[in-house]
Amino acid sequence: MLDLELLRTLVCVVDEGSFTRAAGRVHRTQSTVSQQVRKLEQTVGRTLLLRDRAGNQVQATDDGELMLAYARKLAPLAAGRLRQ
């Protein structure tokens, strides 16, 4: 099973367009956000994001887009379940 927190981090990085901005949004360090995305990529065995050398610009790969669609559907379902 995939870690919901890792999926949320992936969504945040893509929405913000950078690891640095995503880190500020989720109140974590940039390195923690980067580690979370790497962990998710290792778990699924796919590269999910293309990064520039500075990590300031990221773009989802085709596999990343598929994972994003999954994450965007799963997060609201999980949040609803937690409230019950």
C-alpha positions in Angstrom: 0.0 0.0 0.0 1.2 3.5 -0.8 1.9 6.0 1.9 -0.8 8.7 1.7 1.6 11.3 3.0 4.0 10.6 0.2 1.2 11.0 -2.3 0.2 14.3 -0.8 3.8 15.5 -1.0 4.0 14.5 -4.7 0.8 16.5 -5.4 2.2 19.5 -3.6 5.5 19.5 -5.4 3.7 19.3 -8.8 1.2 22.0 -7.8 3.9 24.3 -6.6 6.3 23.5 -9.4 9.3 23.2 -7.2 10.6 21.3 -4.1 11.5 24.5 -2.4 8.0 26.1 -2.7 6.4 22.8 -1.8 8.6 22.5 1.3 7.3 25.9 2.5 3.7 24.9 1.9 4.0 21.7 3.9 6.3 23.2 6.6 9.1 20.8 5.9 12.7 21.2 4.7 13.4 21.0 1.0 15.5 17.9 1.6 12.7 16.1 3.4 10.3 16.8 0.6 12.9 15.5 -1.9 13.5 12.4 0.2 9.7 11.7 0.3 9.4 11.9 -3.4 12.5 9.7 -3.9 10.9 7.2 -1.5 7.7 7.1 -3.5 9.6 6.7 -6.7 11.6 3.8 -5.2 8.3 2.2 -3.9 6.7 2.3 -7.3 9.9 1.7 -9.3 9.3 4.6 -11.6 10.6 8.1 -12.1 7.7 10.4 -11.3 9.3 13.8 -11.7 11.8 15.4 -14.0 14.0 17.8 -12.0 16.2 20.6 -13.2 19.7 20.7 -11.7 18.8 23.3 -9.0 15.5 21.5 -8.2 13.6 24.8 -8.8 11.5 23.5 -11.7 9.9 20.1 -11.7 7.6 18.4 -14.2 5.7 15.2 -13.9 6.7 12.3 -16.2 3.9 10.2 -17.8 4.1 7.8 -14.9 4.0 10.8 -12.6 0.9 12.1 -14.2 -0.8 8.7 -13.7 0.3 8.7 -10.0 -1.0 12.2 -9.6 -4.4 11.3 -10.9 -4.4 8.4 -8.4 -3.3 10.6 -5.6 -5.8 13.4 -6.3 -8.7 10.8 -6.2 -7.4 9.0 -3.2 -6.7 11.9 -0.9 -10.3 13.1 -0.6 -11.5 9.5 -0.1 -9.0 9.0 2.7 -9.9 12.3 4.3 -13.6 11.3 4.4 -12.8 8.0 5.9 -10.7 9.5 8.6 -13.6 11.8 9.6 -16.0 8.9 10.1 
